[in-house]
Amino acid sequence: MRRFGALLLVACLSLGACGRPDVPASSGPSKGDARLQIVATTTVLADLVQRVAGDAVSVASLVPKGGEVHTFDPAPSDLTRVAAATLIVGNGLGLDEWLTDLAARAGARAQILHLGEDLAGVEYLAGEESGHAEESGHAGESSDSGHGSDDDHATNPHLWLDVAIARRYVARLAEALGAADPAGAAGYAARAAAYDARLSTLDTSIRTRFEALPEANRQIVSFHDAFPYFAAAYGLEIVGVVVAAPGQDPSAGEVAALIEAIRVSGARAILAEVQFNDRLARQIAEETGATVVADLYTDSLGDPPLDSYEAILEWDAARILEALGG
């Protein structure tokens, strides 16, 4: 059971995408702070909130920078932070399933806004069917989107890695903030519109760069199932995952099946994230000749200049393209 309780980075900097308001990872509201108190589950979501809210709110992320949202164990201080919140922001879809329990334990009265759930017009992607890893070439038995569930078709929660869907998150945030603070609604709407324009430009830029990638170079493997929405948006094919979910080690047979799938498909890159140990990914790469990209960001922001949603998407796109020969 889960415990409860850098080639294109210059373009990012020139567009001003890397600068961001401070989003504290763990500090609670200061005494005498009359601003709205917003709590988000991850630094990525906290950054989106801050972009829409500006200085009108105080934003805190429950999971600290570099932390692992899937297995996060809230501390007692998080109860105080959540209890004082005006709005609580999570992703939903199992990514931060501990949030509902945390809010209940804190006696929180604030709305919990699950940004990823029930988005009109979005095609939700299912996790891998359990029990068919070796046939599919996946080392893990199922997508991490199940997050410990027995549901064979749990929805993958990593929607924000498709920038077009992240724009829907922003629109939902503007609406929720306006409802929580009607006097500031016009400001939230204006900031959301300006931010949406930047994200639209970012989405077009990434899409254009991947469109130039040869079809033979589009096959990838990921450490865990974090990239299906990114792949679907930008024309990549995921031929396997190394682990079913963070903390779950694959069997020798599953690793062998993944190695065979990489050899058959010609996948050039194994994508891993900075918060995970890449030892197994590198062992598989040695067997197949694939390149390991181990410094990607999905669920968490990084240190400056990789301390904004825009910056990590630019970074990830550049590093993946480099590995694929783009």
N, C-alpha and C positions, 0 to 999 in steps of 0.2 A: 504494500500500500504506500501511496505517496505520503511523505511527511506533511502534516499540517503546520499548522501553527508552529600603381598609383600614378598612372599615365594621364588620366583625365581629371585628376584631383585639381590641377591648375584651373581647368574650366569651372569646376565647382567654386573655387575661391574667387575667380574673376566675376562670377555671377552673384557673389555674396551669399552663396548657399550654405557656407560652412559656419558663418556667424550665427549666434542664436542667443536669446535671452537665457539667463541662468535658470536651469531646472534642477533644484536640489534633489539629491537622491534619497535622503533620509531625514532631513530636518523637518520638524513640525512647524506649525504657525508660531510666529513670534508674538510675545505679549503686546497688545495694543495694535496689532495689525488688523485694520478694518476691512481689508480686501476679502473677496470671496476665497474660500479655501477649497481647492480642487485636488483630489487625490487620484492618481492614475496608477495602474499596475506596473507599467514598464517605462523606461526612459524614452522609448520611441513614442509611446502614446502621450507622455508628458510633454514632449517637444511639440507634437501636433496641437495639444491644448494651448500651450504658451503662444504659439504662432497666431492662433485665433483670438486668444484672450488679451494678449499684450500685457501691460502692467496693471490691468484692472483686477487680476487675480493672483493668488499665490498658488503655485503648482508644486506638488511633491510626487515623486515616484516611489512606490513601495519596494519594488525590486531595484536594488542599487545598480549602477552602471557596471556591466560585466557579470551581473548575476544571472541565474538560470531560472526563468519564469516557470518552466514546466515543473520544477521540483522545489520551488520557493517555500520556505517555512517562515511564516510571519512571526515577528517578535512582539512582545507585549507592548512596546512603544507604538507599533502599528495600529493597535486597538484605539489608542488615544487619537492618532492622526485621522483614522477613518471616522471615529465618532464625531469629530469636529468638522468634517467635510460638508461643504455645500453641495458638491456633486462628486460622485465616485465614478471613475472611467476605467472600464476594462475592455478587453477584446471580445471575450466570450468564446463560444465554440470549443470549450474545453481547455483552451490555452492557459487561462488563469482561473480555473474552476474553484480554487480555494477562496476566491474573493467573496462569494456569497456567504460562506460560512464565517469568514472574518467579519463581514459587515453585521451579521446577526449577533455574533459574540460581542461586538463593540456597541450594540444597540444603536446603530447608525440610522438616522432618519432620512438621510439624503438619498436621492435617486441613484440607482446603479445603471449607468449607461453602457451597454455592451455594443461597442462600435461595429463589430463584425457581423452581428446577427440581423437577419431579416432585411437585408439590403435589396431593394427592388432592382431588378435588371442584372443582378450579379449571378454568374454561373458558379455555384459552389462545387468544389472538387472533393471527392471522397478519398478517404485513405485506402491503402492497399487492403485487399481481403486477407484476413488472417488465415494461416494454414496453407498458403500457396506460395511461400517465399521462393522455394527452389525452382518452381516452374516459371516464376516471373523474373528470376534473376536478381531478386532483392535479398540482401543479406539479412535484413530485418523481416520479421513475420508480418508486421503491419505498420501503417503510418503512425507517427506520433500524434496525429490528430485524434486518435482514440483516447490518449492520455489515461491509459489504464482501464478503459471501458471494454466490455465484451462485445460491443457493437462492431460488426464486421465492416460497416460502411460509415464510420464516423466522419464528420466533415473536417477537412484540413483547415486549420484556423489562420494560416499565415497570409491573409489576403492583402495586407498593406504592402507586400513586396511587388505587387502590381500597382504602379503609381496611379493608374486610373481609378483603382478602388480606394486608394488612400485619399483621393479627392472626395470620394463619398464620405469617408470618415470626417473630413474637414467640414463638409456641409452639415453633417449630423451634429458635430460639435457646436457650430454656430447656432443652430436651432436650440440645442439644449442649454447653452450658455445664455441665450436670449430669454429663454423661459425662466431660468433661475434668476436673471437680473434684467428685467424688462427695460430699465433705464439705460442699460448699456447695450441693448440689442443692436442698435444701428452701428455702433463701433465694432461689435463682433462680426456683423454681416460684412462690413467694409474690409476688415482685416482678412476675413475668410475669402472674400473675392480676390483680394490682392495675392494672397497665398495660393489660391487655386490657379491663378494665372501662371505663377512660377512653377507649380507642379505640372501644369499642362505642358509648359516648355520643356521641363525635365523629362516627362514621359515621351514626348516627340523625339527628343534628342537620343534617349536610350534606344527607342524603337528603331530609329534611323540607322544607328550604328550596328545593331544586331541584324538588320535587314541586309547589310552588306556582307554578312558572314556566309561563307559557302555552306551549302546544305550538308556536305560531308563532315563539317566541323561542329555540328549542332548537338551532338550527343554528350550528356553529362551524367555523373553520379553525384549524389549528395550524401553527406555524413548522416543526417537524418532528414525526414521529409519536410523540409522548410521551404523548398523552392518551386512547388508545382504552379503557383500563381505567377511567379516571375517567369518560369519557363513557358507557360501558356501565353503570357502577354508578349513575350519577346522572341518566340519562335524556337525554343530549345526543346530537346527531347530527353527526359530523365529515364535512363535505362536501369537504374537501381539505386538503393540506399544502403549505407553501411550498417546502420543500426535501426531497429524498429522504432525506438524512442530513446532519448537520452537516458543513460544508465542501464540500458539493456544490451548485453553482449550477444552477438550472433554465434551460432554454432559453427563448427568447422565445415559442415556441409553447406551451410548458407553462405559462408565466405567463399567457398569453392564455386558455388553457383553464380555469385556476383562476379568473380574473376572471369568465369566463362562468358558471362553476359557482356563484360567490358571488351573482351577479346573479339567476340562476334560482332559487336556494334561498332567497335573502333572508337569508343568514347575517349576523349582526350583529357578530360579534367574530372577530378574528384573535389567537390566543393565542401569545405568545412568552415566552421565558425570559430572565432577567437576564443570563446569560452570553453571549447571542448578539446580534449586530448586527441591529437591527430595521429597517434602511434599506429592504430590499426589501418587508417586510411593510407598511411605511407607504406605499410607492409603490402597492402593491395596494389599500390602504385608500382612498387618494385617488381611485382609479378606481372604487371600488364603494360608498363611503360607510360601510364597516364601521369599527368601532372597534378599534384595536390595544391589546391589554393586554400590555405589554412587560415587566412586573415580576413575572413568576410564577417559582416555584421548583419544580423537579421532581427533578433529580439531585443537587442540592446544597442545603445549608442556607445561610442568610444571616447578617447581623449581628444582634445582639440588637435587638428581641425575636424576630426570625424565625430563631432558632437551635435549633429543635427540629422534629422531624417533625410533631408536633401543630400547631405554630405555622404551618408553611408550608402545611399542608392547610387550616387555617382561613383563612389569607390568600388562597390561590388560590381557594377557594370564594367568598369575599367579593368578590374582584376580578372573577371571571367572572360572578357573578350581577349585579353592578353594570353590567357591560358589556351583559348580555342583558336589562336592564330589570327584574330581579328585586328 
